[in-house]
């Protein structure tokens, strides 16, 4: 671990190093606002993930390169009001341009992000699990230039995670690994070889074949049966539960709304207290409900 890393990035770098040694991965969870961040911290997660999908959805926008640096920086500022957990920001493909990647890096470093994650999807991106549009891969040289620009702009203020969508696009493990190795050579501190194989065998095979020096990252959205112990033993240093809190909140809100609409009443025992809401921003707050 570099001794010149900023105080914001250093804890995450140390945690990734320790995870690679002891086989107990860092666990990050998606947090789209201060409320989700507080819940994540109280539940014992190690880091937060500011997800492009979650932020887009919260703003009523498609997950298609519509977000700008300010949208994400505002979320970083909000979640850091309620916890000091490291914040990893999903910047998608940074608009498919080198200059835009540099702006993401500068703005998010100033906002207090500990790391950014750049993916190699072609512009305009589509969600990795979408069926309505095909995902494509960006030119390898473009992604390398974006990574170099992020490093040049952020310096040692943030860690840099490079994500390849090669497996998502139907590419071979060799192609995904080659891209990941190229991204490490361009300055990435960790690599994410994203997979939607529901069996989890692809993810386990990637880890077994990985011989690179950078830590591996997994987003097990498609294979939830693989827990942190199994993924850690396979060689993953960071696990990102990217959108589970938003999906859980959506399901719970839908159930509550349907009940309210059908009965005109609600059961306070099934709801968080008003005091819980107040204490997200003011831990000393007290309420009668």
C-alpha positions as CSV (number, residue, x, y, z in Angstrom):
1,X,0.0,0.0,0.0
2,X,1.3,3.4,-1.0
3,X,2.2,5.6,2.0
4,X,1.3,8.7,-0.1
5,X,-2.4,7.8,-0.3
6,X,-4.8,10.4,1.1
7,X,-6.5,9.7,4.5
8,X,-9.7,9.2,2.6
9,X,-8.3,6.4,0.4
10,X,-5.9,4.8,2.9
11,X,-8.4,2.8,5.0
12,X,-9.9,1.1,1.9
13,X,-6.5,0.3,0.5
14,X,-5.5,-1.2,3.8
15,X,-8.7,-3.3,4.0
16,X,-8.2,-4.6,0.5
17,X,-4.6,-5.6,1.3
18,X,-5.7,-7.4,4.5
19,X,-8.5,-9.1,2.6
20,X,-6.1,-10.5,0.0
21,X,-3.9,-11.9,2.9
22,X,-6.6,-13.3,5.2
23,X,-9.3,-14.3,2.7
24,X,-12.0,-12.2,4.4
25,X,-13.3,-9.8,1.8
26,X,-14.3,-6.2,2.3
27,X,-18.1,-6.0,2.0
28,X,-19.6,-3.0,0.3
29,X,-23.3,-2.3,-0.1
30,X,-25.1,0.1,-2.4
31,X,-26.2,3.3,-0.6
32,X,-28.2,5.8,-2.6
33,X,-28.8,8.3,0.2
34,X,-27.9,9.1,3.8
35,X,-30.7,6.8,5.1
36,X,-29.3,3.8,3.3
37,X,-25.8,4.7,4.4
38,X,-26.8,4.9,8.0
39,X,-28.5,1.5,7.8
40,X,-25.4,0.0,6.1
41,X,-23.1,1.3,8.7
42,X,-25.3,0.1,11.6
43,X,-25.5,-3.3,10.0
44,X,-21.7,-3.6,9.9
45,X,-20.8,-3.2,6.3
46,X,-17.2,-2.2,5.5
47,X,-17.8,0.3,2.7
48,X,-20.5,1.9,0.6
49,X,-21.1,1.7,-3.2
50,X,-22.8,4.6,-4.9
51,X,-24.4,2.7,-7.8
52,X,-25.2,4.2,-11.2
53,X,-28.4,2.1,-11.4
54,X,-29.6,3.2,-7.9
55,X,-28.8,6.9,-8.3
56,X,-30.4,6.9,-11.8
57,X,-33.5,5.2,-10.5
58,X,-33.8,7.5,-7.5
59,X,-33.7,10.4,-9.9
60,X,-36.2,8.9,-12.4
61,X,-33.6,8.5,-15.0
62,X,-32.6,5.5,-17.2
63,X,-29.3,3.7,-16.5
64,X,-27.9,4.9,-19.8
65,X,-25.1,7.4,-19.2
66,X,-27.5,10.1,-18.1
67,X,-25.8,10.9,-14.7
68,X,-23.2,13.6,-14.5
69,X,-20.4,14.1,-11.9
70,X,-22.5,16.5,-9.8
71,X,-25.3,13.9,-9.5
72,X,-22.8,11.4,-8.0
73,X,-20.9,14.0,-6.0
74,X,-24.1,15.1,-4.3
75,X,-24.7,11.5,-3.2
76,X,-21.2,11.1,-1.9
77,X,-21.6,14.3,0.2
78,X,-24.9,13.0,1.6
79,X,-23.8,9.6,2.6
80,X,-20.6,11.0,4.2
81,X,-22.9,13.1,6.5
82,X,-24.0,9.9,8.3
83,X,-21.0,7.6,8.2
84,X,-17.2,7.7,7.7
85,X,-17.2,4.4,5.8
86,X,-15.2,4.4,2.6
87,X,-17.3,5.4,-0.5
88,X,-16.8,3.7,-3.8
89,X,-18.4,5.4,-6.7
90,X,-19.7,3.7,-9.9
91,X,-18.9,6.1,-12.8
92,X,-20.0,3.7,-15.5
93,X,-17.9,4.3,-18.6
94,X,-17.4,8.0,-17.7
95,X,-19.4,9.1,-20.7
96,X,-17.1,7.3,-23.1
97,X,-14.6,10.1,-23.2
98,X,-11.2,10.8,-21.6
99,X,-12.0,14.4,-20.6
100,X,-15.2,13.4,-18.9
101,X,-13.4,10.7,-17.0
102,X,-11.0,13.4,-15.7
103,X,-13.9,15.5,-14.5
104,X,-15.5,12.6,-12.7
105,X,-12.2,12.0,-11.0
106,X,-11.6,15.6,-9.9
107,X,-15.2,16.2,-8.7
108,X,-15.6,13.0,-6.8
109,X,-12.2,13.3,-5.1
110,X,-13.2,16.7,-3.9
111,X,-16.5,15.3,-2.6
112,X,-14.7,12.7,-0.5
113,X,-14.9,9.4,-2.5
114,X,-12.4,6.8,-1.5
115,X,-12.5,5.1,-4.9
116,X,-14.1,5.2,-8.4
117,X,-15.0,2.3,-10.6
118,X,-14.7,2.7,-14.4
119,X,-16.2,0.1,-16.7
120,X,-15.4,-0.7,-20.3
121,X,-18.9,-0.7,-21.7
122,X,-19.3,1.1,-25.0
123,X,-21.1,4.5,-25.0
124,X,-24.0,4.8,-24.5
125,X,-24.0,2.1,-21.8
126,X,-26.8,-0.2,-20.9
127,X,-27.3,-2.1,-17.7
128,X,-25.4,-5.4,-17.5
129,X,-28.7,-7.3,-17.0
130,X,-30.8,-5.5,-19.6
131,X,-32.6,-7.5,-22.3
132,X,-34.0,-4.5,-24.2
133,X,-30.6,-3.4,-25.5
134,X,-27.3,-5.0,-26.2
135,X,-24.2,-4.2,-24.3
136,X,-21.0,-3.5,-26.2
137,X,-17.3,-3.1,-25.3
138,X,-15.4,0.2,-25.6
139,X,-12.1,0.3,-27.4
140,X,-9.3,-1.0,-25.2
141,X,-7.1,2.0,-25.9
142,X,-9.8,4.4,-25.0
143,X,-10.3,2.7,-21.6
144,X,-6.6,2.7,-20.9
145,X,-6.5,6.5,-21.7
146,X,-9.4,7.1,-19.4
147,X,-7.7,5.2,-16.6
148,X,-4.5,7.2,-17.0
149,X,-6.5,10.4,-17.0
150,X,-8.3,9.5,-13.8
151,X,-5.0,8.7,-12.2
152,X,-3.5,11.9,-13.4
153,X,-6.4,14.0,-12.1
154,X,-7.0,12.2,-8.8
155,X,-3.4,11.3,-8.0
156,X,-3.3,9.5,-4.7
157,X,-6.6,10.9,-3.5
158,X,-8.6,7.9,-4.6
159,X,-8.3,4.2,-5.5
160,X,-9.2,3.2,-9.1
161,X,-11.2,0.0,-9.8
162,X,-11.4,-1.1,-13.4
163,X,-14.4,-3.2,-14.4
164,X,-14.6,-5.2,-17.6
165,X,-17.9,-6.2,-19.2
166,X,-16.3,-8.7,-21.5
167,X,-18.0,-11.7,-19.9
168,X,-21.3,-9.8,-19.8
169,X,-20.9,-9.3,-23.6
170,X,-20.3,-13.0,-24.2
171,X,-16.6,-12.8,-24.4
172,X,-14.2,-15.5,-23.2
173,X,-12.5,-15.7,-19.9
174,X,-9.2,-15.1,-21.7
175,X,-10.5,-11.9,-23.2
176,X,-11.8,-10.7,-19.9
177,X,-8.5,-11.5,-18.2
178,X,-6.5,-9.8,-20.9
179,X,-8.5,-6.6,-20.5
180,X,-8.2,-6.7,-16.8
181,X,-4.4,-7.1,-17.0
182,X,-4.2,-4.2,-19.5
183,X,-6.2,-2.0,-17.0
184,X,-3.9,-2.8,-14.2
185,X,-0.9,-1.8,-16.4
186,X,-2.7,1.5,-17.0
187,X,-3.0,2.2,-13.3
188,X,-6.0,0.3,-11.9
189,X,-5.6,-0.7,-8.2
190,X,-8.2,-3.5,-8.4
191,X,-10.2,-5.2,-11.1
192,X,-13.8,-6.4,-11.5
193,X,-14.6,-9.0,-14.1
194,X,-18.4,-8.7,-14.1
195,X,-20.4,-11.9,-14.6
196,X,-24.1,-12.7,-15.0
197,X,-23.7,-16.4,-14.9
198,X,-26.3,-17.5,-12.3
199,X,-24.4,-20.6,-11.3
200,X,-21.4,-18.6,-10.1
201,X,-19.0,-21.0,-11.8
202,X,-17.8,-18.3,-14.1
203,X,-16.9,-16.0,-11.2
204,X,-15.1,-18.9,-9.4
205,X,-13.3,-19.8,-12.6
206,X,-12.1,-16.3,-13.1
207,X,-10.7,-16.1,-9.6
208,X,-8.9,-19.4,-10.0
209,X,-7.3,-18.3,-13.2
210,X,-6.3,-14.8,-12.1
211,X,-2.6,-14.4,-11.7
212,X,-2.5,-10.6,-11.7
213,X,-1.1,-8.5,-8.9
214,X,-4.3,-6.4,-8.4
215,X,-7.0,-7.5,-6.0
216,X,-10.2,-9.0,-7.5
217,X,-13.7,-7.5,-7.0
218,X,-17.0,-9.4,-7.3
219,X,-20.6,-8.1,-7.7
220,X,-22.6,-11.3,-7.0
221,X,-26.0,-9.9,-8.1
222,X,-26.6,-12.9,-10.4
223,X,-25.2,-15.5,-8.0
224,X,-26.4,-14.7,-4.4
225,X,-25.8,-18.3,-3.3
226,X,-22.1,-17.6,-3.1
227,X,-21.5,-15.9,0.2
228,X,-18.5,-13.8,1.3
229,X,-16.7,-16.8,2.8
230,X,-16.8,-18.8,-0.4
231,X,-15.9,-15.7,-2.6
232,X,-13.1,-14.8,-0.2
233,X,-11.7,-18.3,-0.3
234,X,-11.8,-18.1,-4.1
235,X,-9.6,-15.0,-4.0
236,X,-12.0,-12.0,-4.0
237,X,-10.8,-9.1,-1.9
238,X,-14.0,-6.9,-2.3
239,X,-17.6,-7.9,-2.7
240,X,-20.1,-5.3,-3.7
241,X,-23.8,-5.8,-3.1
242,X,-24.7,-3.2,-5.6
243,X,-28.5,-2.7,-5.5
244,X,-30.0,-4.9,-2.8
245,X,-31.0,-2.1,-0.4
246,X,-32.9,-0.2,-3.1
247,X,-34.6,-3.4,-4.2
248,X,-35.5,-4.3,-0.6
249,X,-36.9,-0.8,0.0
250,X,-38.9,-0.9,-3.2
251,X,-40.5,-4.2,-2.3
252,X,-41.3,-3.0,1.3
253,X,-42.7,0.3,0.1
254,X,-44.9,-1.5,-2.5
255,X,-46.2,-3.8,0.1
256,X,-46.9,-0.9,2.6
257,X,-48.5,1.2,-0.1
258,X,-50.8,-1.6,-1.2
259,X,-51.9,-2.2,2.4
260,X,-52.5,1.5,3.0
261,X,-54.5,1.8,-0.1
262,X,-56.6,-1.3,0.5
263,X,-57.3,-0.9,4.2
264,X,-56.9,2.8,4.9
265,X,-54.8,1.9,7.9
266,X,-51.3,0.9,8.8
267,X,-49.6,-1.1,11.5
268,X,-47.0,1.0,13.4
269,X,-45.2,-2.3,14.4
270,X,-44.3,-2.8,10.7
271,X,-42.8,0.6,10.3
272,X,-39.6,2.3,11.5
273,X,-40.3,4.9,14.1
274,X,-40.3,8.7,13.5
275,X,-37.4,8.8,15.9
276,X,-35.5,6.5,13.6
277,X,-35.9,9.0,10.8
278,X,-34.9,12.0,12.9
279,X,-31.7,10.2,14.2
280,X,-30.3,9.6,10.7
281,X,-29.2,13.2,10.7
282,X,-29.3,13.9,14.5
283,X,-28.4,10.9,16.7
284,X,-29.4,12.9,19.8
285,X,-33.0,13.5,18.5
286,X,-35.9,12.1,20.4
287,X,-39.5,11.6,19.3
288,X,-42.8,10.4,20.8
289,X,-43.4,7.9,18.0
